[in-house]
Amino acid sequence: MDQEKITLSGTQETMLATLYARAVDSRSPDTVLGDTAAQAAVERIAYDFGKTGMTATTAVGVALRAKQLDDWTTAFLAEHQKATVLHLACGLDTRVQRLDPPSSVHWIDVDFPDVVELRRRLLPEPSGDYEMVASSVTDEAWLSEVPDDRPTVAVFEGLTMYLTKDEGKRLIQRITGRFPSGQLLFDCYGSLGIKLQKCVPAVRNAGATLHWGLDDPYELEGWHDGLSCLDAVRSVDMPGLEKMPSTGRMSMKVMAHLPGFRDVGRILRYRF
Ligand SMILES: C[S@@+](CC[C@H](N)C(=O)[O-])C[C@H]1O[C@@H](n2cnc3c(N)ncnc32)[C@H](O)[C@@H]1O
C-alpha cells in the first residue's frame, strides 16, 4: 500500500508524536494501551518519526496519560448509556476504536480539516453513531450543531497548551453552558512547562507554539456555575509509572520533589 506523505506542520504535526508514542508502546511486551492500530497507521505514513524525539520513557508517559483519559471516559459511559462524547483535537488517536462504545453513544471526533482528511484515509471508520467534524474547536459553528439533550463528556488530550487561555476558557464555557450535565477530561501543562517548551522535541521540531499554562486546576471552578474539579493527577504521580524504564522512573521521582517541575503536567477531571 502507498505511504501517505505528510504535509502538515506546526500544531497539526505534533499529533504524529503522540501517535508514534502509542505505536512504540504497542510493541512493548508490557504495553499500556495495546494500540496496534497506532502501529498500523505509523507504517502507512512516510515521515521521519525520529523528529518526534520520542523515547521509551516518554512513549510510556503518553500511553499512561491516554489510559487515564480512556478509563475516565469509560467510567462516564458506564453511568450514562445514552451520552455524547466530544473528542476534541483527536489527531490520529484511536480512542473510539479502543473504547468501542455502544451505538447508544454519539461519538464526535473533532480536529482541523487537514488532520480529519488524513484520519479518514488512515484509520478504519468505526461503526455506530460516529462522526468526524473538520473544524477548529475554537470556531463557534460546530458545537451549535451537536444535539444538546444528553449528558456529554468532552475529552481533549494534547490540546489546551496550544490554545490561549482566553480560547480555552471560552471553549470550556461554551461546552458547560450547552449541555445539561457532563464531564471535562483533559491534560494541561503548568506555566513552567510552557516556559520550557523548546525542550520538547515534538513541539520544537514541528515549529509549534504552546501558550496556556494552568497552575491552579481549581481556578476553572469560577468559570461556570457548578463546574467542579474531581481529580487533578500530576504526570509524575500517574498510575502505571512502574511500566517506565528505570531511568524514566527515577527522573519522575526526582521531578516529584521539585516545586514547579512536579506541576509541569496534569490530567484533570471536572464535572458540570
Ligand atoms: C499533540 S496533538 C494531540 C493529538 C491527539 N489528541 C493525541 O493524543 O494523539 C495536538 C492536536 O491538537 C489539534 N489542535 C490544536 N489546536 C486545535 C484547534 N484549535 N482545533 C482543533 N484541533 C486543534 C492538532 O491538530 C493536533 O491534532
The ligand as a Gaussian input file, in Angstrom:
#p B3LYP/6-31G(d) Opt

LIG

0 1
 C       -0.314000      16.821000      20.451000
 S       -1.521000      16.553000      19.225000
 C       -2.640000      15.502000      20.123000
 C       -3.496000      14.684000      19.202000
 C       -4.328000      13.606000      19.908000
 N       -5.176000      14.144000      20.916000
 C       -3.404000      12.572000      20.502000
 O       -3.318000      12.480000      21.743000
 O       -2.769000      11.862000      19.728000
 C       -2.350000      18.126000      19.151000
 C       -3.621000      18.091000      18.310000
 O       -4.376000      19.255000      18.613000
 C       -5.009000      19.662000      17.419000
 N       -5.419000      21.054000      17.605000
 C       -4.676000      22.074000      18.113000
 N       -5.390000      23.214000      18.124000
 C       -6.627000      22.887000      17.640000
 C       -7.818000      23.629000      17.384000
 N       -7.884000      24.934000      17.660000
 N       -8.871000      22.975000      16.864000
 C       -8.824000      21.648000      16.586000
 N       -7.719000      20.886000      16.799000
 C       -6.640000      21.505000      17.311000
 C       -3.918000      19.454000      16.380000
 O       -4.401000      19.490000      15.067000
 C       -3.385000      18.091000      16.804000
 O       -4.114000      17.051000      16.208000

